[in-house]
């Protein structure tokens, strides 16, 4: 595998970071040049503004236009545009935990009208790929975990004191909202029907329980022919 851009997506709590890093480790072990990216980049210039937004410092979700919020997320990604392009051009593989699809799903979730939601998703595509010239990903692997299970896992992390550092002890306005989580999951499913390079990976077994980390990773490697 050379010169590929792979994106791992999923609802909050679905295990994106875990699976992305396991994939990176596998590629390193077989001698493939690989770069790992995690969006948003909370320590960066734009990422710090995103952190303020998620801490609720600008208001609650319904009080802020998704158009305005999405621009900051897009600008955060634009800071590593050339880095991604050059690495892929040299034959390396880029693995990203979240990318443009996250902007589409999380912000479109705040638009109830189906027509306006579709217009917004199209606008995001124009903003990030056309205006900011961000490279298109080759494949999106969506970890399909019911949002209810994802919310439970996020809550368990907080109870164990393993919350996100960018929250500074505050709640994430996305993660604490069951409505936002549910709508985001619905948008992700809509996106799957729109883009042919998306692959949904079922993260639950026949009993409805979450599959093991190892089992999910094995399916990812099979999907990528690794």
N, C-alpha and C positions, 0 to 999 in steps of 0.2 A: 504494500500500500504506500503510494507516494503522492505528495501534493494534494492532500485532501483536507477538507474543513468539516469536522463533525461536531454537531451541537447536541447536547443532552438537555432535554426539557422535561417539565412535569410540574404538577402542583406542589405547593410548599409541603415539605415533609415526605416527598416521594423517594428521596435518596439520590438525587441528582449528583451532588458533590461526591458522594461515596462511589457511585458507579463511574463517574468521569475520571476520578483519580485512579481507580483500579484499571481502567482502560489505558490511562497514561503509563502506569507501571508495566502493563503487559507489553505495550509498544516499546518501551525502553528495554525490556528484557530480551526482545527479539531484534534489537539493534536499529529500530526505526527512530529517526529524529522526530521529536514530538514537543509541542508547546502547549501548556495548559493555561487557560484563561478563565477567570471567574467574574461574571458581571452581576451587578454593578461593581465597580472598583471603588469601594467605600473610602479608601484612603486618598483617592485622587481628587482633583479640583471639583469636577462635577459630581463625583460620588459622595462628597461631603454634603452637597445640597440634597442629593437623593436621601441620604441618611436623615437629614432634618425633616424631609417630607414624610418618611416612614415613621418617624417619631411623633408625627402629628403637629409639628411646630408651625405648619402653614394652614392647619385646619384639618378637618376630617375629609375622607375620600370624596363624598358628594359635594363638598364645598369648592373643589378645585377642578378646573377643566382638564380632562385627560389629554387634550392637545398640548397644553403647556407642560404638563408633567412629562409626557413622552419625549419632548424635545431634549430635556436634560438627560434622560436615559440614553438617547441617541448620541448626544454629544460626548457622553462618557465613553461609548464604544468607539467613537471617531478618533479618540486619542491614540488608539493602537492599530488604526487602519493600515498604515504602511508596514508596521511590524508583522501583521498577519499576512499581508500580500507578499512580502519578501520571503517569509519563511515557507509559504506554500510554493512560491516560484522556485525555491531552492530544493523542493522535493520533500519538505517536512510535512508532518501531519499536525493540524491544530485541533485541539479538543477544547470546547467551550462549555462551561456550566452556565447555561442561559445565553441568549443572544437576541436578535431582533424578534423572534416569535414571542418571547416573554413580554416585550413591549406591546405587541399586538394583543395578546391574551389578557394581561393584567389591566391594561387601560381600556380596551374595548369592553371589558366586563362592566365598566361603569356607564355604558351607554345601552339603555334598554331597548330603544327602537331598532328593529332588525335592519332597516334600510340605512339608518345613520351609523349603525355599528359596522356594516359592510363598507360604507364610505370611509370610515375612520381607519379600518384595517388597510384599505387601499392607500390611504394617505400616509400611513406609517411606512408602507413599502416604498412609496415615492420619497419620503423624507430620508430614510436610512440608506436604501440602495441607490437611488437616483441622485438626490441632492448631496448627501454626505459621502457618496461613493463607497459605502461599506461593501466588502466582498460578500458575494452570495455563498451561503453554506452549501455543501454538497449533499449532506444528509442530516435530517433531524430525527433523533431517537427520542420518542416521547414515552416516559415511564408512566404508564396508565394505572394509577392508583386512585381509588375513590377518594374524593376530597375529605370525606369524613375521617378516614383512616389517617390521611396526611395531617389533619388538624389535631388528632389525638396524639400523633407522634411529636408534633411541634410543641404541644402542651407538656408532654412528658419531658422534653428537653429543658423547657423553662423550669419545671419543677426540680430538675436535677442541677439547676444552676448553669446550664450550658446554653444560655441565650446568646443571641448575636451581639458582638462587641459594639457594633454601630448604634445599637439601641440605647446604650448607656443606662440600662436598667428600666427603660420604658417599653411599652407595648408597641409592636409593629401594627400599623393601622390596616395593613393588608392581611396579616396572619390572624389578627384577633376577630376579623369579621367573617362569620360563616356565610353570609350573603355574598361577599366578595369571592371567597373560595369557590362557592358553588357556581357563580357566574363565570369565573375564570376557567373552570373545568369545562363548562359548556362551550366557551369560545375555542378552547384548544381542540375540541371535537369538530367544531366548524372548520377550523384551519386544516385539520387532517383531510377533510373532504375537498379542500381547495388546492392543496399542494401535493404533487405526486412524489416528492422526495422525502415525505414524512413516513415514519414507521412507528406504529403504536405497539408497545411491548407490554403485554398484560402482566401486571405485578402481583396479581392475586391468584390463588389456586382454586380448585373446585369447591372448597368449603368457604371461600371468601376471605381467607386469611392471607396476609402478605407473604409472598414467596421469599426464600432466603436470598441474601446478598449474593452468595456464590452462584445460585441458580440463575438469577437475573443476569449476572455478569457473563455467565456461560452463553446465554442466549444472545447477548450483545455481540460477543466474539463470533458466534456462528453467523449472525446477521451480516457482520462485516467481513466474513470469510477469513478470519484470523486464527 
